[in-house]
Amino acid sequence: DTGVVEPETTTSSVRWSPNPFRGESAMMFTAPLGTESAKCEIYDVSGRLARSLTADADARGLVAFTWDGRTNEGDDVAAGVFFARVATGEETHETRLVVLK
């Protein structure tokens, strides 16, 4: 296992704002009823994992993520295109993010 994941380029109703961005980008969506938490994995264009985020759903099922443009190690990512995969137990949404410097 090389740790490289091939990002899919599908779009969904999950939107990050602002996008493109400098600094931070955030998104919020309503998860299926009964969802307790969600996971977001952000990959670079070569499919390498840049950042993993988790968030709990509130009582209404709202889940929010904020990405500060840093890797799991705390380093700033280079400017470019990234793919965010947001998953709950039942659904997966993918979207593209553009980081500006």
N, C-alpha and C positions, 0 to 999 in steps of 0.2 A: 504494500500500500504506500503510494507516494504522498498521500495527503492532499493531492490536487483534485478538486472537484470541478467538473465541467458545468459552468453556470448556464442555466436556461435563459432564454431571452423573451419569455412570455411577459405580458403586462397584466395588471389586475387593477382592481379598484383601490388598492392600497397605494396611497400617495405620500411622498415625503415632501416637506416644505421647509425652507426653500429648496429647490432643486433646479439648476445647479446651485452649489453653496460654497461658502467659505466659513470656517468655524464650526457651526452646528446645523444639523438638519433633524427634523422631528416628524413623526407620523403617529396617527391614532386611528384605530379601527375598532369595530364591534365584532367580538369573537362569538362563535356559536354558544348558545345557552349551555351552562354547565362547565365552560372552560375556566380553569383556575389560573393558568399561566400560558405564556407564549414565548417562543424563542425566535430571535432574529440573528441570522448569520450573514455577514457581509464579505463578499469575495471580490478579489481583483479580477481583471480580464483574463488572467492566465488560470483562474480557478482556485487560487490559493486563498485560504481563509485569512481575512484581515482582522475581523472582530466578531465576537459572539456576545449577544445581549439577551437578557431575559427580563420579563416583566410580568407582574401579576395582573389579572383582570379584576376590575372593580365589580361591585354588586350588579351593575347593569351590563357587564360584559365588555366594557371599554378597556382597551389595552393601548398603552403609549410607549414609544421608544424614542430616545434621543441619541444621535451619534455625533460625537465630537471630532470626527475625522482622524481618530487615532486607532492604532492597532491594539490587540490584546496586551502587547508589551508596553504600551504607552507612547509609542513613536508616532509622529505625524505621518499619514500616508502621502504618497506623491499625488500630484494633480492627475486626474484621469477618470475613467469610467469604472464603476463598481456595481455589483449586483447584490441586492438584498433579498434574502429568502426568509419570509416570516411564516412560522408554522405554529399552529395550535394542534391539539390532538386530532382534529378532523380535517383541517384545511391547510393548504400551503399557498402563499401568494409570493410572487416574485416581481421585482421592479428594479429599474436602473437608477443609479445615483451618479451625479457628476460632481467631482470635487474640483474646485478652482483654487488657485494659490495666488 
